[in-house]
Amino acid sequence: MSNLTHIPSKGTFNIVLTKTISGNTVLKDPTCTFSYTWNFETNEGQASLDQIDNSKLDITLYPEGLSGTLAFMSNMEPTSYQVNGQNVYIYRVILMIDPNTGEHKAGIMFNQDGSTIETSTNWSEELVDINSLFKKYSVS
């Protein structure tokens, strides 16, 4: 992948989650700040969801090993966070970065049971079924 890469080995960026693809919206158009580091020679790295709407979170995301993309997912029990003074449970977080175009996509599964999924506008369910991906790694 290193010869085709057009993105830096580390970065920080914002993604707004504008689509609710499952359940009832928990946060309306939240701005999520992500950061990542990636070694293209060893194909190793990690990412984090640093904050939502200026509320600090620091949720670590681990590489998922999907071909042709940098894909990261959290691996945690449903956890309560204060976001804009509101108590929200985050069940799972996923981040995808296209190494050729630099396009960023993200989704968050909310509530203790993961019943709400909010994603970025550019999330394409044809590429990856977020419901299956989230459920594959769900905490029992």
N, CA, C and O atoms as CSV, one atom per row, in Angstrom:
chain,resi,resn,atom,element,x,y,z
A,1,MET,N,N,0.816,-1.190,0.000
A,1,MET,CA,C,0.000,0.000,0.000
A,1,MET,C,C,0.864,1.260,0.000
A,1,MET,O,O,0.388,2.317,-0.414
A,2,SER,N,N,2.111,1.182,0.449
A,2,SER,CA,C,2.925,2.372,0.625
A,2,SER,C,C,3.217,3.100,-0.678
A,2,SER,O,O,3.351,4.323,-0.662
A,3,ASN,N,N,3.322,2.402,-1.811
A,3,ASN,CA,C,3.617,3.059,-3.074
A,3,ASN,C,C,2.430,3.841,-3.622
A,3,ASN,O,O,2.619,4.748,-4.433
A,4,LEU,N,N,1.233,3.518,-3.207
A,4,LEU,CA,C,0.031,4.160,-3.723
A,4,LEU,C,C,-0.505,5.249,-2.802
A,4,LEU,O,O,-1.507,5.890,-3.116
A,5,THR,N,N,0.144,5.455,-1.692
A,5,THR,CA,C,-0.383,6.327,-0.659
A,5,THR,C,C,-0.208,7.799,-0.999
A,5,THR,O,O,0.860,8.237,-1.426
A,6,HIS,N,N,-1.286,8.550,-0.799
A,6,HIS,CA,C,-1.260,9.986,-1.023
A,6,HIS,C,C,-1.601,10.756,0.252
A,6,HIS,O,O,-1.929,11.941,0.192
A,7,ILE,N,N,-1.527,10.098,1.386
A,7,ILE,CA,C,-1.847,10.753,2.652
A,7,ILE,C,C,-0.622,10.722,3.556
A,7,ILE,O,O,0.237,9.852,3.408
A,8,PRO,N,N,-0.534,11.664,4.493
A,8,PRO,CA,C,0.593,11.647,5.429
A,8,PRO,C,C,0.478,10.487,6.411
A,8,PRO,O,O,-0.590,9.890,6.555
A,9,SER,N,N,1.572,10.174,7.081
A,9,SER,CA,C,1.575,9.058,8.024
A,9,SER,C,C,0.872,9.398,9.339
A,9,SER,O,O,0.615,8.507,10.150
A,10,LYS,N,N,0.562,10.663,9.553
A,10,LYS,CA,C,-0.237,11.033,10.722
A,10,LYS,C,C,-1.032,12.286,10.406
A,10,LYS,O,O,-0.648,13.095,9.562
A,11,GLY,N,N,-2.151,12.426,11.105
A,11,GLY,CA,C,-2.983,13.594,10.859
A,11,GLY,C,C,-4.111,13.717,11.858
A,11,GLY,O,O,-4.412,12.787,12.607
A,12,THR,N,N,-4.727,14.884,11.854
A,12,THR,CA,C,-5.894,15.188,12.678
A,12,THR,C,C,-6.906,15.906,11.802
A,12,THR,O,O,-6.535,16.769,11.006
A,13,PHE,N,N,-8.168,15.565,11.937
A,13,PHE,CA,C,-9.202,16.159,11.090
A,13,PHE,C,C,-10.559,16.033,11.768
A,13,PHE,O,O,-10.731,15.259,12.710
A,14,ASN,N,N,-11.515,16.806,11.273
A,14,ASN,CA,C,-12.892,16.771,11.778
A,14,ASN,C,C,-13.798,16.083,10.773
A,14,ASN,O,O,-13.626,16.223,9.563
A,15,ILE,N,N,-14.761,15.341,11.287
A,15,ILE,CA,C,-15.812,14.727,10.476
A,15,ILE,C,C,-17.140,15.026,11.168
A,15,ILE,O,O,-17.280,14.828,12.375
A,16,VAL,N,N,-18.110,15.503,10.393
A,16,VAL,CA,C,-19.445,15.754,10.933
A,16,VAL,C,C,-20.328,14.552,10.609
A,16,VAL,O,O,-20.403,14.124,9.457
A,17,LEU,N,N,-20.991,14.015,11.618
A,17,LEU,CA,C,-21.911,12.895,11.419
A,17,LEU,C,C,-23.296,13.462,11.125
A,17,LEU,O,O,-23.949,14.016,12.009
A,18,THR,N,N,-23.737,13.320,9.881
A,18,THR,CA,C,-24.985,13.955,9.442
A,18,THR,C,C,-26.097,12.963,9.142
A,18,THR,O,O,-27.243,13.364,8.943
A,19,LYS,N,N,-25.775,11.657,9.107
A,19,LYS,CA,C,-26.781,10.639,8.778
A,19,LYS,C,C,-27.033,9.736,9.979
A,19,LYS,O,O,-26.095,9.307,10.651
A,20,THR,N,N,-28.288,9.456,10.239
A,20,THR,CA,C,-28.655,8.431,11.216
A,20,THR,C,C,-29.196,7.264,10.412
A,20,THR,O,O,-30.269,7.357,9.816
A,21,ILE,N,N,-28.439,6.142,10.395
A,21,ILE,CA,C,-28.840,5.008,9.554
A,21,ILE,C,C,-29.561,3.919,10.343
A,21,ILE,O,O,-30.061,2.950,9.772
A,22,SER,N,N,-29.606,4.092,11.665
A,22,SER,CA,C,-30.317,3.135,12.509
A,22,SER,C,C,-30.692,3.831,13.815
A,22,SER,O,O,-29.883,4.567,14.380
A,23,GLY,N,N,-31.907,3.603,14.294
A,23,GLY,CA,C,-32.331,4.153,15.577
A,23,GLY,C,C,-32.672,5.628,15.529
A,23,GLY,O,O,-32.843,6.210,14.458
A,24,ASN,N,N,-32.768,6.223,16.713
A,24,ASN,CA,C,-33.094,7.643,16.862
A,24,ASN,C,C,-31.818,8.445,17.071
A,24,ASN,O,O,-30.932,8.026,17.815
A,25,THR,N,N,-31.725,9.593,16.416
A,25,THR,CA,C,-30.544,10.444,16.519
A,25,THR,C,C,-30.252,10.781,17.980
A,25,THR,O,O,-31.138,11.208,18.720
A,26,VAL,N,N,-28.997,10.581,18.379
A,26,VAL,CA,C,-28.555,10.888,19.739
A,26,VAL,C,C,-27.956,12.294,19.790
A,26,VAL,O,O,-28.308,13.092,20.659
A,27,LEU,N,N,-27.047,12.595,18.853
A,27,LEU,CA,C,-26.434,13.919,18.747
A,27,LEU,C,C,-26.701,14.453,17.343
A,27,LEU,O,O,-26.447,13.754,16.362
A,28,LYS,N,N,-27.201,15.664,17.234
A,28,LYS,CA,C,-27.527,16.266,15.946
A,28,LYS,C,C,-26.268,16.856,15.316
A,28,LYS,O,O,-25.690,17.805,15.844
A,29,ASP,N,N,-25.845,16.285,14.178
A,29,ASP,CA,C,-24.692,16.770,13.408
A,29,ASP,C,C,-23.449,17.030,14.268
A,29,ASP,O,O,-22.879,18.119,14.203
A,30,PRO,N,N,-23.024,16.056,15.065
A,30,PRO,CA,C,-21.850,16.283,15.907
A,30,PRO,C,C,-20.567,16.372,15.075
A,30,PRO,O,O,-20.393,15.642,14.099
A,31,THR,N,N,-19.678,17.276,15.478
A,31,THR,CA,C,-18.359,17.386,14.860
A,31,THR,C,C,-17.394,16.527,15.660
A,31,THR,O,O,-17.155,16.779,16.841
A,32,CYS,N,N,-16.841,15.510,15.006
A,32,CYS,CA,C,-15.935,14.559,15.650
A,32,CYS,C,C,-14.506,14.849,15.210
A,32,CYS,O,O,-14.229,14.944,14.014
A,33,THR,N,N,-13.605,14.990,16.166
A,33,THR,CA,C,-12.195,15.205,15.867
A,33,THR,C,C,-11.457,13.884,16.028
A,33,THR,O,O,-11.426,13.296,17.109
A,34,PHE,N,N,-10.861,13.430,14.924
A,34,PHE,CA,C,-10.096,12.185,14.897
A,34,PHE,C,C,-8.627,12.495,14.664
A,34,PHE,O,O,-8.286,13.520,14.075
A,35,SER,N,N,-7.765,11.608,15.127
A,35,SER,CA,C,-6.349,11.656,14.774
A,35,SER,C,C,-5.893,10.227,14.504
A,35,SER,O,O,-6.493,9.265,14.984
A,36,TYR,N,N,-4.819,10.110,13.725
A,36,TYR,CA,C,-4.292,8.786,13.408
A,36,TYR,C,C,-2.791,8.863,13.176
A,36,TYR,O,O,-2.253,9.920,12.846
A,37,THR,N,N,-2.127,7.732,13.354
A,37,THR,CA,C,-0.741,7.540,12.928
A,37,THR,C,C,-0.701,6.205,12.208
A,37,THR,O,O,-1.369,5.253,12.614
A,38,TRP,N,N,0.081,6.134,11.139
A,38,TRP,CA,C,0.178,4.899,10.370
A,38,TRP,C,C,1.564,4.774,9.761
A,38,TRP,O,O,2.061,5.709,9.133
A,39,ASN,N,N,2.188,3.610,9.948
A,39,ASN,CA,C,3.470,3.302,9.326
A,39,ASN,C,C,3.168,2.473,8.083
A,39,ASN,O,O,2.778,1.310,8.188
A,40,PHE,N,N,3.346,3.068,6.913
A,40,PHE,CA,C,2.999,2.392,5.668
A,40,PHE,C,C,3.981,1.278,5.307
A,40,PHE,O,O,3.659,0.416,4.489
A,41,GLU,N,N,5.158,1.285,5.899
A,41,GLU,CA,C,6.126,0.210,5.657
A,41,GLU,C,C,5.739,-1.060,6.409
A,41,GLU,O,O,5.856,-2.163,5.875
A,42,THR,N,N,5.278,-0.905,7.646
A,42,THR,CA,C,4.921,-2.069,8.466
A,42,THR,C,C,3.411,-2.325,8.498
A,42,THR,O,O,2.962,-3.338,9.033
A,43,ASN,N,N,2.630,-1.402,7.921
A,43,ASN,CA,C,1.161,-1.482,7.965
A,43,ASN,C,C,0.642,-1.598,9.394
A,43,ASN,O,O,-0.195,-2.446,9.700
A,44,GLU,N,N,1.155,-0.730,10.260
A,44,GLU,CA,C,0.739,-0.699,11.654
A,44,GLU,C,C,0.434,0.731,12.078
A,44,GLU,O,O,1.026,1.683,11.570
A,45,GLY,N,N,-0.488,0.865,13.007
A,45,GLY,CA,C,-0.805,2.178,13.547
A,45,GLY,C,C,-2.081,2.127,14.345
A,45,GLY,O,O,-2.611,1.052,14.628
A,46,GLN,N,N,-2.569,3.288,14.706
A,46,GLN,CA,C,-3.843,3.372,15.400
A,46,GLN,C,C,-4.415,4.763,15.216
A,46,GLN,O,O,-3.760,5.664,14.692
A,47,ALA,N,N,-5.650,4.917,15.657
A,47,ALA,CA,C,-6.349,6.195,15.546
A,47,ALA,C,C,-7.076,6.454,16.856
A,47,ALA,O,O,-7.116,5.598,17.740
A,48,SER,N,N,-7.645,7.639,16.968
A,48,SER,CA,C,-8.449,7.937,18.151
A,48,SER,C,C,-9.536,8.946,17.802
A,48,SER,O,O,-9.377,9.795,16.925
A,49,LEU,N,N,-10.641,8.819,18.518
A,49,LEU,CA,C,-11.677,9.842,18.500
A,49,LEU,C,C,-11.335,10.746,19.670
A,49,LEU,O,O,-11.571,10.401,20.829
A,50,ASP,N,N,-10.774,11.909,19.353
A,50,ASP,CA,C,-10.261,12.804,20.388
A,50,ASP,C,C,-11.367,13.574,21.097
A,50,ASP,O,O,-11.331,13.755,22.314
A,51,GLN,N,N,-12.355,14.027,20.317
A,51,GLN,CA,C,-13.439,14.791,20.926
A,51,GLN,C,C,-14.649,14.834,20.009
A,51,GLN,O,O,-14.557,14.611,18.802
A,52,ILE,N,N,-15.784,15.129,20.624
A,52,ILE,CA,C,-17.022,15.407,19.897
A,52,ILE,C,C,-17.490,16.774,20.364
A,52,ILE,O,O,-17.687,16.998,21.559
A,53,ASP,N,N,-17.667,17.691,19.411
A,53,ASP,CA,C,-18.127,19.052,19.730
A,53,ASP,C,C,-17.368,19.650,20.914
A,53,ASP,O,O,-17.980,20.192,21.835
A,54,ASN,N,N,-16.053,19.553,20.892
A,54,ASN,CA,C,-15.169,20.109,21.921
A,54,ASN,C,C,-15.256,19.414,23.275
A,54,ASN,O,O,-14.661,19.888,24.244
A,55,SER,N,N,-15.982,18.304,23.365
A,55,SER,CA,C,-15.988,17.486,24.582
A,55,SER,C,C,-14.923,16.404,24.418
A,55,SER,O,O,-15.006,15.573,23.513
A,56,LYS,N,N,-13.922,16.421,25.301
A,56,LYS,CA,C,-12.773,15.521,25.188
A,56,LYS,C,C,-13.178,14.073,25.478
A,56,LYS,O,O,-13.868,13.801,26.460
A,57,LEU,N,N,-12.736,13.132,24.601
A,57,LEU,CA,C,-13.080,11.717,24.764
A,57,LEU,C,C,-11.852,10.813,24.819
A,57,LEU,O,O,-11.727,10.003,25.738
A,58,ASP,N,N,-10.945,10.935,23.852
A,58,ASP,CA,C,-9.749,10.087,23.748
A,58,ASP,C,C,-10.078,8.597,23.682
A,58,ASP,O,O,-9.587,7.818,24.499
A,59,ILE,N,N,-10.900,8.199,22.722
A,59,ILE,CA,C,-11.250,6.793,22.513
A,59,ILE,C,C,-10.285,6.200,21.492
A,59,ILE,O,O,-10.209,6.678,20.360
A,60,THR,N,N,-9.554,5.169,21.881
A,60,THR,CA,C,-8.584,4.526,20.992
A,60,THR,C,C,-9.295,3.634,19.985
A,60,THR,O,O,-10.209,2.885,20.331
A,61,LEU,N,N,-8.854,3.728,18.723
A,61,LEU,CA,C,-9.376,2.896,17.638
A,61,LEU,C,C,-8.231,2.041,17.107
A,61,LEU,O,O,-7.112,2.526,16.937
A,62,TYR,N,N,-8.513,0.775,16.849
A,62,TYR,CA,C,-7.492,-0.178,16.432
A,62,TYR,C,C,-7.688,-0.571,14.971
A,62,TYR,O,O,-8.818,-0.588,14.485
A,63,PRO,N,N,-6.592,-0.888,14.261
A,63,PRO,CA,C,-6.712,-1.252,12.843
A,63,PRO,C,C,-7.504,-2.539,12.648
A,63,PRO,O,O,-7.402,-3.479,13.436
A,64,GLU,N,N,-8.298,-2.558,11.574
A,64,GLU,CA,C,-9.155,-3.703,11.270
A,64,GLU,C,C,-8.626,-4.576,10.134
A,64,GLU,O,O,-9.160,-5.661,9.906
A,65,GLY,N,N,-7.600,-4.139,9.420
A,65,GLY,CA,C,-6.996,-4.963,8.379
A,65,GLY,C,C,-7.831,-5.128,7.126
A,65,GLY,O,O,-7.722,-6.150,6.449
A,66,LEU,N,N,-8.665,-4.144,6.798
A,66,LEU,CA,C,-9.453,-4.210,5.568
A,66,LEU,C,C,-8.581,-3.803,4.387
A,66,LEU,O,O,-7.858,-2.810,4.465
A,67,SER,N,N,-8.642,-4.546,3.314
A,67,SER,CA,C,-7.816,-4.307,2.136
A,67,SER,C,C,-8.167,-2.986,1.461
A,67,SER,O,O,-9.342,-2.667,1.276
A,68,GLY,N,N,-7.133,-2.213,1.092
A,68,GLY,CA,C,-7.322,-1.004,0.310
A,68,GLY,C,C,-7.759,0.220,1.084
A,68,GLY,O,O,-8.005,1.267,0.485
A,69,THR,N,N,-7.863,0.120,2.396
A,69,THR,CA,C,-8.281,1.271,3.198
A,69,THR,C,C,-7.658,1.182,4.586
A,69,THR,O,O,-7.321,0.097,5.059
A,70,LEU,N,N,-7.512,2.324,5.222
A,70,LEU,CA,C,-7.134,2.325,6.627
A,70,LEU,C,C,-8.442,2.331,7.402
A,70,LEU,O,O,-9.172,3.323,7.390
A,71,ALA,N,N,-8.735,1.242,8.066
A,71,ALA,CA,C,-9.984,1.103,8.817
A,71,ALA,C,C,-9.644,0.860,10.280
A,71,ALA,O,O,-8.822,0.004,10.607
A,72,PHE,N,N,-10.285,1.623,11.148
A,72,PHE,CA,C,-10.033,1.541,12.585
A,72,PHE,C,C,-11.359,1.403,13.323
A,72,PHE,O,O,-12.377,1.951,12.900
A,73,MET,N,N,-11.335,0.660,14.437
A,73,MET,CA,C,-12.545,0.496,15.239
A,73,MET,C,C,-12.181,0.451,16.718
A,73,MET,O,O,-11.135,-0.071,17.103
A,74,SER,N,N,-13.065,1.008,17.534
A,74,SER,CA,C,-12.874,0.935,18.982
A,74,SER,C,C,-13.151,-0.487,19.457
A,74,SER,O,O,-13.805,-1.277,18.775
A,75,ASN,N,N,-12.638,-0.785,20.635
A,75,ASN,CA,C,-12.840,-2.099,21.240
A,75,ASN,C,C,-13.050,-1.871,22.736
A,75,ASN,O,O,-12.120,-1.996,23.533
A,76,MET,N,N,-14.285,-1.535,23.098
A,76,MET,CA,C,-14.554,-1.165,24.487
A,76,MET,C,C,-15.975,-1.548,24.862
A,76,MET,O,O,-16.822,-1.782,24.000
A,77,GLU,N,N,-16.218,-1.607,26.141
A,77,GLU,CA,C,-17.574,-1.760,26.653
A,77,GLU,C,C,-18.322,-0.458,26.372
A,77,GLU,O,O,-17.686,0.589,26.252
A,78,PRO,N,N,-19.649,-0.489,26.264
A,78,PRO,CA,C,-20.393,0.768,26.149
A,78,PRO,C,C,-20.013,1.685,27.317
A,78,PRO,O,O,-20.045,1.278,28.478
A,79,THR,N,N,-19.655,2.923,26.987
A,79,THR,CA,C,-19.123,3.850,27.982
A,79,THR,C,C,-19.877,5.171,27.932
A,79,THR,O,O,-20.180,5.680,26.853
A,80,SER,N,N,-20.177,5.722,29.099
A,80,SER,CA,C,-20.888,6.992,29.210
A,80,SER,C,C,-19.909,8.161,29.112
A,80,SER,O,O,-18.855,8.157,29.747
A,81,TYR,N,N,-20.273,9.165,28.304
A,81,TYR,CA,C,-19.487,10.388,28.145
A,81,TYR,C,C,-20.418,11.589,28.241
A,81,TYR,O,O,-21.601,11.494,27.915
A,82,GLN,N,N,-19.886,12.706,28.683
A,82,GLN,CA,C,-20.604,13.977,28.664
A,82,GLN,C,C,-20.237,14.708,27.375
A,82,GLN,O,O,-19.071,15.039,27.157
A,83,VAL,N,N,-21.225,14.959,26.524
A,83,VAL,CA,C,-21.020,15.690,25.278
A,83,VAL,C,C,-22.016,16.837,25.262
A,83,VAL,O,O,-23.228,16.618,25.258
A,84,ASN,N,N,-21.507,18.046,25.254
A,84,ASN,CA,C,-22.362,19.242,25.282
A,84,ASN,C,C,-23.335,19.212,26.460
A,84,ASN,O,O,-24.488,19.623,26.332
A,85,GLY,N,N,-22.864,18.725,27.604
A,85,GLY,CA,C,-23.702,18.667,28.793
A,85,GLY,C,C,-24.716,17.540,28.804
A,85,GLY,O,O,-25.521,17.424,29.728
A,86,GLN,N,N,-24.672,16.708,27.771
A,86,GLN,CA,C,-25.611,15.585,27.650
A,86,GLN,C,C,-24.862,14.281,27.912
A,86,GLN,O,O,-23.752,14.087,27.416
A,87,ASN,N,N,-25.470,13.391,28.691
A,87,ASN,CA,C,-24.878,12.082,28.937
A,87,ASN,C,C,-25.210,11.158,27.766
A,87,ASN,O,O,-26.382,10.902,27.492
A,88,VAL,N,N,-24.179,10.653,27.072
A,88,VAL,CA,C,-24.394,9.734,25.951
A,88,VAL,C,C,-23.531,8.490,26.144
A,88,VAL,O,O,-22.417,8.566,26.663
A,89,TYR,N,N,-24.058,7.354,25.721
A,89,TYR,CA,C,-23.286,6.118,25.723
A,89,TYR,C,C,-22.735,5.886,24.325
A,89,TYR,O,O,-23.467,5.937,23.337
A,90,ILE,N,N,-21.427,5.628,24.259
A,90,ILE,CA,C,-20.794,5.258,22.996
A,90,ILE,C,C,-20.483,3.776,23.071
A,90,ILE,O,O,-19.789,3.304,23.971
A,91,TYR,N,N,-21.013,3.065,22.106
A,91,TYR,CA,C,-20.913,1.608,22.049
A,91,TYR,C,C,-19.748,1.171,21.159
A,91,TYR,O,O,-19.016,0.237,21.488
A,92,ARG,N,N,-19.590,1.862,20.028
A,92,ARG,CA,C,-18.528,1.516,19.088
A,92,ARG,C,C,-18.265,2.713,18.174
A,92,ARG,O,O,-19.178,3.484,17.878
A,93,VAL,N,N,-17.007,2.868,17.726
A,93,VAL,CA,C,-16.605,3.933,16.808
A,93,VAL,C,C,-15.817,3.303,15.672
A,93,VAL,O,O,-14.975,2.435,15.901
A,94,ILE,N,N,-16.089,3.739,14.444
A,94,ILE,CA,C,-15.326,3.263,13.295
A,94,ILE,C,C,-14.871,4.458,12.468
A,94,ILE,O,O,-15.605,5.433,12.305
A,95,LEU,N,N,-13.647,4.367,11.947
A,95,LEU,CA,C,-13.062,5.398,11.095
A,95,LEU,C,C,-12.434,4.717,9.893
A,95,LEU,O,O,-11.723,3.722,10.037
A,96,MET,N,N,-12.696,5.251,8.710
A,96,MET,CA,C,-12.090,4.721,7.485
A,96,MET,C,C,-11.427,5.869,6.730
A,96,MET,O,O,-12.008,6.943,6.578
A,97,ILE,N,N,-10.203,5.628,6.259
A,97,ILE,CA,C,-9.455,6.618,5.490
A,97,ILE,C,C,-9.004,5.955,4.199
A,97,ILE,O,O,-8.366,4.903,4.233
A,98,ASP,N,N,-9.326,6.556,3.068
A,98,ASP,CA,C,-8.858,6.052,1.778
A,98,ASP,C,C,-7.433,6.551,1.579
A,98,ASP,O,O,-7.226,7.761,1.487
A,99,PRO,N,N,-6.429,5.650,1.508
A,99,PRO,CA,C,-5.037,6.081,1.410
A,99,PRO,C,C,-4.696,6.729,0.071
A,99,PRO,O,O,-3.675,7.408,-0.040
A,100,ASN,N,N,-5.525,6.534,-0.935
A,100,ASN,CA,C,-5.255,7.115,-2.249
A,100,ASN,C,C,-5.853,8.502,-2.413
A,100,ASN,O,O,-5.253,9.366,-3.052
A,101,THR,N,N,-7.025,8.720,-1.845
A,101,THR,CA,C,-7.704,10.008,-2.001
A,101,THR,C,C,-7.684,10.854,-0.733
A,101,THR,O,O,-7.875,12.069,-0.791
A,102,GLY,N,N,-7.451,10.211,0.416
A,102,GLY,CA,C,-7.497,10.916,1.689
A,102,GLY,C,C,-8.899,11.107,2.224
A,102,GLY,O,O,-9.080,11.748,3.258
A,103,GLU,N,N,-9.909,10.558,1.536
A,103,GLU,CA,C,-11.289,10.703,1.997
A,103,GLU,C,C,-11.462,10.027,3.360
A,103,GLU,O,O,-10.994,8.908,3.572
A,104,HIS,N,N,-12.139,10.721,4.277
A,104,HIS,CA,C,-12.402,10.214,5.628
A,104,HIS,C,C,-13.877,9.890,5.764
A,104,HIS,O,O,-14.731,10.634,5.283
A,105,LYS,N,N,-14.176,8.770,6.424
A,105,LYS,CA,C,-15.555,8.370,6.728
A,105,LYS,C,C,-15.586,7.884,8.167
A,105,LYS,O,O,-14.613,7.313,8.660
A,106,ALA,N,N,-16.707,8.112,8.838
A,106,ALA,CA,C,-16.796,7.669,10.228
A,106,ALA,C,C,-18.226,7.326,10.599
A,106,ALA,O,O,-19.186,7.783,9.978
A,107,GLY,N,N,-18.333,6.501,11.638
A,107,GLY,CA,C,-19.628,6.153,12.195
A,107,GLY,C,C,-19.490,5.885,13.678
A,107,GLY,O,O,-18.457,5.400,14.141
A,108,ILE,N,N,-20.531,6.201,14.414
A,108,ILE,CA,C,-20.560,5.922,15.851
A,108,ILE,C,C,-21.852,5.188,16.170
A,108,ILE,O,O,-22.934,5.562,15.716
A,109,MET,N,N,-21.709,4.138,16.960
A,109,MET,CA,C,-22.843,3.380,17.461
A,109,MET,C,C,-23.100,3.877,18.881
A,109,MET,O,O,-22.226,3.778,19.743
A,110,PHE,N,N,-24.303,4.414,19.128
A,110,PHE,CA,C,-24.656,5.007,20.417
A,110,PHE,C,C,-25.599,4.107,21.210
A,110,PHE,O,O,-26.175,3.155,20.684
A,111,ASN,N,N,-25.735,4.435,22.479
A,111,ASN,CA,C,-26.615,3.787,23.458
A,111,ASN,C,C,-25.962,2.520,24.002
A,111,ASN,O,O,-25.041,1.978,23.390
A,112,GLN,N,N,-26.438,2.054,25.143
A,112,GLN,CA,C,-25.855,0.877,25.784
A,112,GLN,C,C,-26.020,-0.376,24.942
A,112,GLN,O,O,-25.243,-1.322,25.073
A,113,ASP,N,N,-27.031,-0.388,24.073
A,113,ASP,CA,C,-27.265,-1.552,23.215
A,113,ASP,C,C,-26.847,-1.314,21.767
A,113,ASP,O,O,-27.062,-2.174,20.913
A,114,GLY,N,N,-26.251,-0.152,21.482
A,114,GLY,CA,C,-25.806,0.138,20.125
A,114,GLY,C,C,-26.933,0.354,19.138
A,114,GLY,O,O,-26.746,0.173,17.935
A,115,SER,N,N,-28.099,0.737,19.625
A,115,SER,CA,C,-29.292,0.808,18.777
A,115,SER,C,C,-29.312,1.977,17.798
A,115,SER,O,O,-30.091,1.962,16.844
A,116,THR,N,N,-28.480,2.982,18.011
A,116,THR,CA,C,-28.402,4.112,17.083
A,116,THR,C,C,-27.044,4.128,16.409
A,116,THR,O,O,-26.012,4.006,17.070
A,117,ILE,N,N,-27.046,4.279,15.085
A,117,ILE,CA,C,-25.808,4.414,14.324
A,117,ILE,C,C,-25.882,5.714,13.537
A,117,ILE,O,O,-26.773,5.901,12.709
A,118,GLU,N,N,-24.932,6.614,13.806
A,118,GLU,CA,C,-24.816,7.871,13.073
A,118,GLU,C,C,-23.510,7.845,12.283
A,118,GLU,O,O,-22.477,7.409,12.790
A,119,THR,N,N,-23.566,8.324,11.016
A,119,THR,CA,C,-22.394,8.278,10.140
A,119,THR,C,C,-22.189,9.610,9.431
A,119,THR,O,O,-23.051,10.489,9.442
A,120,SER,N,N,-21.020,9.728,8.817
A,120,SER,CA,C,-20.744,10.872,7.958
A,120,SER,C,C,-21.569,10.742,6.679
A,120,SER,O,O,-21.974,9.642,6.304
A,121,THR,N,N,-21.812,11.857,6.021
A,121,THR,CA,C,-22.619,11.885,4.797
A,121,THR,C,C,-22.053,10.966,3.724
A,121,THR,O,O,-22.806,10.334,2.984
A,122,ASN,N,N,-20.729,10.890,3.638
A,122,ASN,CA,C,-20.081,10.116,2.574
A,122,ASN,C,C,-19.984,8.624,2.877
A,122,ASN,O,O,-19.340,7.885,2.132
A,123,TRP,N,N,-20.614,8.175,3.955
A,123,TRP,CA,C,-20.581,6.740,4.273
A,123,TRP,C,C,-21.326,5.973,3.197
A,123,TRP,O,O,-22.493,6.258,2.929
A,124,SER,N,N,-20.669,5.004,2.579
A,124,SER,CA,C,-21.270,4.214,1.508
A,124,SER,C,C,-21.514,2.802,2.006
A,124,SER,O,O,-20.568,2.051,2.245
A,125,GLU,N,N,-22.766,2.444,2.162
A,125,GLU,CA,C,-23.097,1.107,2.656
A,125,GLU,C,C,-22.786,0.032,1.626
A,125,GLU,O,O,-22.750,-1.153,1.960
A,126,GLU,N,N,-22.558,0.436,0.356
A,126,GLU,CA,C,-22.163,-0.543,-0.661
A,126,GLU,C,C,-20.732,-1.027,-0.414
A,126,GLU,O,O,-20.398,-2.173,-0.717
A,127,LEU,N,N,-19.890,-0.149,0.137
A,127,LEU,CA,C,-18.496,-0.516,0.373
A,127,LEU,C,C,-18.342,-1.403,1.597
A,127,LEU,O,O,-17.677,-2.437,1.541
A,128,VAL,N,N,-18.951,-1.004,2.690
A,128,VAL,CA,C,-18.875,-1.768,3.938
A,128,VAL,C,C,-20.210,-1.626,4.647
A,128,VAL,O,O,-20.703,-0.513,4.832
A,129,ASP,N,N,-20.785,-2.722,5.035
A,129,ASP,CA,C,-22.030,-2.691,5.793
A,129,ASP,C,C,-21.681,-2.416,7.251
A,129,ASP,O,O,-21.247,-3.315,7.971
A,130,ILE,N,N,-21.872,-1.178,7.682
A,130,ILE,CA,C,-21.481,-0.783,9.038
A,130,ILE,C,C,-22.201,-1.609,10.099
A,130,ILE,O,O,-21.627,-1.910,11.146
A,131,ASN,N,N,-23.448,-1.975,9.837
A,131,ASN,CA,C,-24.172,-2.793,10.808
A,131,ASN,C,C,-23.457,-4.116,11.031
A,131,ASN,O,O,-23.291,-4.540,12.174
A,132,SER,N,N,-23.031,-4.776,9.958
A,132,SER,CA,C,-22.316,-6.051,10.078
A,132,SER,C,C,-20.966,-5.857,10.744
A,132,SER,O,O,-20.564,-6.658,11.588
A,133,LEU,N,N,-20.259,-4.786,10.363
A,133,LEU,CA,C,-18.944,-4.535,10.925
A,133,LEU,C,C,-19.051,-4.262,12.419
A,133,LEU,O,O,-18.277,-4.808,13.205
A,134,PHE,N,N,-20.002,-3.424,12.817
A,134,PHE,CA,C,-20.189,-3.143,14.234
A,134,PHE,C,C,-20.580,-4.405,14.997
A,134,PHE,O,O,-20.030,-4.674,16.065
A,135,LYS,N,N,-21.512,-5.174,14.469
A,135,LYS,CA,C,-21.984,-6.369,15.166
A,135,LYS,C,C,-20.902,-7.437,15.259
A,135,LYS,O,O,-20.851,-8.192,16.230
A,136,LYS,N,N,-20.034,-7.501,14.246
A,136,LYS,CA,C,-18.948,-8.484,14.250
A,136,LYS,C,C,-18.067,-8.307,15.480
A,136,LYS,O,O,-17.564,-9.282,16.038
A,137,TYR,N,N,-17.884,-7.066,15.897
A,137,TYR,CA,C,-16.993,-6.778,17.010
A,137,TYR,C,C,-17.735,-6.316,18.257
A,137,TYR,O,O,-17.133,-5.721,19.151
A,138,SER,N,N,-19.016,-6.581,18.323
A,138,SER,CA,C,-19.805,-6.147,19.473
A,138,SER,C,C,-19.355,-6.842,20.746
A,138,SER,O,O,-18.956,-8.006,20.735
A,139,VAL,N,N,-19.427,-6.106,21.834
A,139,VAL,CA,C,-19.092,-6.648,23.147
A,139,VAL,C,C,-20.297,-7.418,23.657
A,139,VAL,O,O,-21.415,-6.904,23.642
A,140,SER,N,N,-20.080,-8.637,24.103
A,140,SER,CA,C,-21.194,-9.462,24.611
A,140,SER,C,C,-21.439,-9.199,26.072
A,140,SER,O,O,-22.334,-9.800,26.666
